[in-house]
Amino acid sequence: MELPFRYILTVSELTQEIKDILEEKFPDIWVEGEVSNLKVPPSGHIYFTLKDDFCQIRAVLFKMQARALRFVPKDGLQVICQGRVGLYEKRGEYQLILETIEPKGIGALQLAFLQLKERLEKEGLFDPTHKKPIPMIPQKIGIITSPTGAVIQDMLHILERRFENLHILLYPVRVQGEGASSEIAEGIKYLNQLTDVDVIIIGRGGGSLEDLWAFNEEGVARAIFHSKIPIISAVGHETDYTIADFVADLRAPTPSAAAELAVRDKREVSNILSYLRGRLENQMIQMLQGYRTDLSYIRKIFKEPGKKIEQYFLRVDDLVNRLRVLTSWIFKKGGEKGLRLNEGLLLRNPMQRVKNIRLFIREANRRLEQNLRYSIEIQRQRVGGQLGKLNSLSPLSILQRGYSITVKLPSAQVLRDAAYVKEGDKVEVRLYRGNLFCRVEKTEGP
Amino acid sequence: MPKERFEDALNKLEKIVSKLEEGDIPLEESLKLFEEGIRLSQFCNQKLDEAEKKVEILLKGKNRMLKPHPFDPSTSSEQTSMGKLEEEEEKV
């Protein structure tokens, strides 16, 4: 019996042939599906099953490639994978050996950004309670950015325009590409070792999400969070938000804006100061002058200058002198400032307190005069009354009314009774004006 | 002693001025407030003028330690990388 020719393969041979076919057929493919059953053993390789509604295929992303991933793959995520089909001979299993994974619908960087943002936010890195205030007048500003290009020039220009005598310390870094984020984080740590840097600006100009990526790295975020020096982050344009912006103590929309936020305009601050100092001085001078005027006024009122008042005068003069000494002490630095201040003094109104004292004294005086006039009037009226009484008692006033006085002659005895005279007696009648000399013709009893 | 901060001093000065302007303060106390106000404004002025204008860049020296050097942004475009900067530093 002739046996038919049989070509018998070993398992290894078959597997090898299948492997050759598969790997030749699918050396570089893109597959989309949903991640499920994801596992990351200590080896660091990422294993998962890629599936759609009907089928599934095992997939692996080795540690080398996994490290390059910016986002973290998770079960349920829709992804697009690039890789090849490989066969694992020992188990006779085929699987996708991936080069890279991208989230579907959203860029990998975008997803990485969102994932890191969510994680750090949960950790409290963006919490407003951790934000440090930006000092108003920094003595030394640390800037972490590229030493080349327009950004640093713009910032230096603005800083100098606003505050000409600033000390600026530039920590040069690369602001994009491999290693940029660790340089930035290093810079933050370094400047924190210096004791005299008051504020740090980190930033770069605009660019793609990829370009700005260094500012979305966790290392930078943590360095910012741990910085004891307040940090202003200024990355890209106004619409660009990075993780650094969220962690920083202050986010500036652009690097130029960061320069403006870092220092107040020196002239502006200087004006505020002069204004306050002017008010302070003016207030004190007005107050003392007010006291002085009041005292001399009081001295005028009390004609006798008591010793106590003299003492007050001395004291006020002493205070005025001390004020002058203090004033000249402030302004010995620059006559120009003093001049500006004096102008300010002249322009400003006397202060309310002195006004009040003056008003009070004026009012008191007015009332005093009024009182005096009133009491004089009363006196006058009283005196007038007495005079009237006196007048009414005067015999002259009685005569004025038509009464007359009759006296007997030659004795000049005032006659009150007709019985004192008889017919033929001579009498004198005194009238208001002039006298009558008469002879009695007849008497009648009452 | 903690460093007195500019903004704190400015706030204090503002408070003193308005307190004086409100009046009703005995003369002696007014003078004390005034002296403190003068001191604060002096302090603030000093802070404004204190810093020295300087722009420096930190570069690695021979011993790999960072050291500040004068920085002129207008010439910096020639210095394209840290490596280049380091080389220049070596020459100095």
Interface residues (C-beta under 8 A of the other chain):
Chain A: P135 M136 I137 Q139 K140 P147 T148 G149 I152 Q153 L156 E160 E164 N165 L166 H167 I168 L169 L170 Y171 P172 V173 R174 Y190 K266 V269 S270 I272 L273 L276 R277 R279 L280 Q283 M284 M287 Y291 L319 R322 L323 L326 W329 I330 K333 M351 Q352 R353 N356
Chain B: R5 F6 E7 L10 L13 E14 I16 V17 L20 E21 G23 D24 L27 S30 L31 F34 E35 G37 I38 S41 Q42 C44 N45 K47 L48 D49 E50 A51 E52 K53 K54 V55 E56 I57 L58 L59 L66 P68 F71 P73 S74 S76 S77 Q79 T80 S81 M82 L85
